Amino acid sequence: MQTRIILIRHGETRANRQRRYVGVTESGLTSYGRYQAKCLKERMAKDTIDRIFVSPSKRALDFSKIVFGNRKKKVLASLQEMNFGVFEGLTYSQALKKYPLAYRKWLKSPQRFNIPKAEPLANFKARVFNALKEIISANPGKSVALVTHGGPIMLMVGKIIKSKNLWKVMPGLASISIIEFNKNKPKILKLNDISHYK
């Protein structure tokens, strides 16, 4: 049976606007981020969604509340963004200035270089892929929405399209990507779609 997975990245936050690394650090939605959520709410009203899973981050929870209202949602810690260690809370330029060598290595080869005090990418991948596998297995024939972050979506999509450059598959804010799994074989129906607000 086919399982339809709708990957939703939360809308704009203050940290996004400031180009700041926030994985486990909280950053609230901006007024534009809430507007993006309202636009997505109108679009999602046309779809049948059987189950909703959400990252525990406040930005994801607030975004999902606007999009899906009071519908039942299950919070999954495995959908949390990566912990960026010493980069947490820093802007991109601050990270480059404070940790120039580590920052350049991270941008050039995130697969091979671990940020100091951060969640290793291998661990991040394992928890995200395990979460996706369990969700698919538990929801045959259903349509499931995952409200999460850029990192988890980037990993999921990157694995499916076999991308060697993770940065090329980073989803846009408030974007949706739809993947259909049939006997665990994925088919991408939509990728990084933001047409609902742009």
NORPE-V239084 format. One record per backbone hydrogen bond with DSSP energy under -1.0 kcal/mol. CO is the residue of the C=O (numbers start at 1). NH is the residue of the N-H. If there is no record, write none. Layout:
CO&NH / CO&NH
This chain:
3&181 / 4&144 / 5&179 / 6&146 / 7&177 / 8&148 / 10&174 / 12&30 / 13&17 / 14&18 / 15&20 / 16&19 / 19&92 / 21&89 / 28&14 / 30&34 / 31&35 / 32&36 / 33&37 / 34&38 / 35&39 / 36&40 / 37&41 / 38&42 / 39&43 / 40&44 / 41&45 / 43&46 / 44&47 / 51&145 / 52&74 / 53&147 / 54&76 / 57&61 / 58&62 / 59&63 / 60&64 / 61&65 / 62&66 / 63&67 / 64&68 / 65&69 / 68&71 / 74&54 / 76&79 / 77&80 / 83&119 / 84&87 / 85&88 / 87&90 / 90&21 / 91&95 / 92&96 / 93&97 / 94&98 / 95&99 / 99&103 / 100&104 / 101&105 / 102&106 / 103&107 / 104&108 / 105&109 / 109&112 / 109&113 / 115&118 / 116&86 / 120&124 / 121&125 / 122&126 / 123&127 / 124&128 / 125&129 / 126&130 / 127&131 / 128&132 / 129&133 / 130&134 / 131&135 / 132&136 / 133&137 / 134&138 / 139&142 / 142&4 / 143&50 / 143&51 / 144&6 / 145&53 / 146&8 / 147&55 / 148&10 / 149&153 / 150&154 / 151&155 / 152&156 / 153&157 / 154&158 / 155&159 / 156&160 / 157&161 / 158&163 / 165&168 / 166&169 / 167&170 / 172&175 / 175&9 / 176&193 / 177&7 / 178&189 / 178&190 / 179&5 / 180&187 / 181&3 / 182&185 / 185&182 / 187&180 / 190&178 / 193&176 / 194&197
